[in-house]
Amino acid sequence: MVAFLAIFLFLYGLMHAYILVRARIALELGLGSFLPLVFFMVLMIWAPIIVRIFEKAGLALWARVAAFVGYAWMGLAFLIVASLVIVDLFRLMLFLLSTTLQRDLSFLMPPPGPSFKISLLCVVLVSLYGWFEARAIRTERIVVRSPKISAGTSPLRIVQISDVHLGLIVRQDRLKRIMEQVRKASPDLMVSTGDLVDGEMNDLDGVADLLNEVKPKYGTFAVTGNHEFYAGLDQALAFTRRAGFRVLRGEAVTIPGTITIVGVDDPSGPGYRSSNSGEGALLSKAASGTFTLFLKHRPDIAREGIGLFELQLSGHLHDGQIFPFRLLVRLFYPHIAGLRALPGGAFLYVSRGSGTWGPPIRFLAPPEVTIIDLVHANPTSRNAGNAR
C-alpha cells in the first residue's frame, strides 16, 4: 500500500506539474494568479490522503466533501492532461511535417491561449457527459452453452455485479439503480466479483439492506477485491455478509446437480504471495462434474487453472472508466472487458463494473449489470458463448 501511494503521488504530481506549466504559458499568468493555482493543485494532489484522514477521524461529512471535490478534480485533471497531450502531439506532428516539407505550417495551429481554452471547454463537456454516463446502468447479456448444464431445464441465470465501490461517493441512490436491474433479471444466482465497498462504511447499514432484498434461488456469493483490503478487511467482510453474501475465500460451494462456485481472495491481501497461488489445487479439489463458475476479482488466468472451470467472472479494470485511460490499462491486461474464449472451451467475462472508483464519472465505459444465462449444449459440441 505504501509503495502504491508513493507511485501514485509521484505520477499524480507530475500530471499537475504539466498542467501548471501549460496553464502559465498559455494564459500568461502572473505571480498573483499562479500561486493560488499552485496551492490548489498541491491540495488536490493530497486530497485522497486527506479523505482517508477525515475518515479515520470519524468526520464523515468532511470526508464526503473532500472526496467529491478531490476525485471530481482527479477526473478533470486526467482529461485535461489527455487533451493537452493531444494538442502537443499535433504540434509535434506539424513540426516534423514542416521540417520534412521545408514549409511553415504553423498557421494550422491555434495560439497557446486559444488552444488551451478549447481543451478546457472539451474537458468540461466530456465531464458533464461522463457524470450522466456513470449513472446510466446498462444491462449486458451473455449466453454460455455447456454439456455440464442439465438438459431439459430452464437456463440457469446468474447476475454479476462488480466494482460497485460503495462508500463516500457511491451510495444509496446509485445502488438503487443497480439493484433495480438485478431484480428485473430475476436471477437464480447473484455474485459480486470484488470491490463491493471502497472506504468509509460506518453508515452503510441501510445500503446493505438494499442488497439483502434480493433472494435468488441458489443464493448470493462474493469474493474480495483490492479495495476490501484497503478499506479494512474485517469491516468489509462484515458489511458484505450483512448484505446477504457468502464470501468465498479460497473455497468452493457445490449446489448438487446444478453448479459449483469457486472463489479466491484478491492478491492485495497481506501474506498473499501470488495471485495464482493454489488456484489449480483448489479448482481440482472442487471438481464435481457440474459446471464450475470461478469468481476472481482480477482478470488473470492462471495456467494451472486452465481446463478446471467453465466460466471465470472478473472485474477490477472498469474498462478504463475514463477514456483514454483504457489504453494504459491494456498495457497490463490483454482483455479488459467483455467475453473471451479460453483454451479448452472455457470463457472469461470481465465486467466494466457497476459503480465508479475515484472520479464520479465514466467516459466511453458505461457501468453494467451482467446477466449470464447458462444453457445445455450437446456433449459432442464445444462450450459456446455469445453476448447479446
ABEGO torsion letter per residue (X at the ends): XAAAAAAAAAAAAAAAAAAAAAAAAAAGBBAAAAAAAAAAAAAAAAAAAAAAAAAAAGBAAAAAAAAAAAAAAAAAAAAAAAAAAAAAAAAAAAAAAAAAAGBBAAAABBBAAAAAAAAAAAAAAAAAAAAAAAABBBBBBBBBBBAABBBGBBBBBBBBBBGAGBEAABBAAAAAAAAAAAAAAGBABBBBAEGABABBAAAAAAAAAAAAABBBAAEBBBBBBAAAAAAEAAAAAAAAAAAGBBBBBGBBBBBBGABBBBBBBBAABBGBABAABGAAAAAAAABAGBBBBBBBABBBBBAAABGABABBBBBGAGGGGBOAAAAAAAAABABABEBBBBBGGBBBBBBAEABBBEBABBBGBBBBBBBBBBBBBBAABBBBBBBX
